[in-house]
């Protein structure tokens, strides 16, 4: 529930036991289920938006972890919500590439560089950027790996939200905070499930590795982007 707004819609579930956790770059549980919920605007025709920069809206997106031995019961769809059609998915291992601005790239190619001079090394040349787009040209559904942002880097959006305000791109705090977050999951718009996030956008949940290790999924941060 988002207090004052209503129930969240169920977006997706991930059966951790069926994932190749050894191939992931994040420390997911070996068993149990991750459940993702989002206030998708059905109840108010999209009037209330869940935004990373708006702390009051953070309750509009949640991820829950249900342990394999935890007792559960079926629940009906809350009144006023139309459930999304069930679309079974399978998983495959793929490589992902981050954007040139990411701290891990600068650490490898331009130690000491800041976001303010992120174009001062060859990795940020147009040829390199074009190559990344050719390598990974669709957002898609994804667990772990590097996020595929539709617009600005999602890690930057989360970092700005955590730092509670507008932070200049050349502020080292922004770069440091952005590097603290890993992608937990992203869910693209999906025709088969009647899911359309804005204008063919995507939903993203990010988490700090230390919170993931402690299974503190309530500390995951959410953002969404559309074209």
Buried (B, 14 or more C-beta within 10 A) or exposed (E): EBEEBBBBBBBBEBEBEEBEBEEBEBBBBEEBBBBBBBBBBBBEEEEBEBBBEEEEBBBBBBBEBBEEEEEEEEEEEBEEBEEBEEEEEEBEEEEBBBBBBBBEBBEEBBEEBBBBEBBEBEBBEEEBBEEBEEEBEEBBBBBBBBBBBBEEBBBBBBBBBBBEEEBEEEBEEBBEBBBBBBBBBBBBBBEEBEBEBBEEBBBBBBBBEEBBEEEEBEEBBBBBBEE
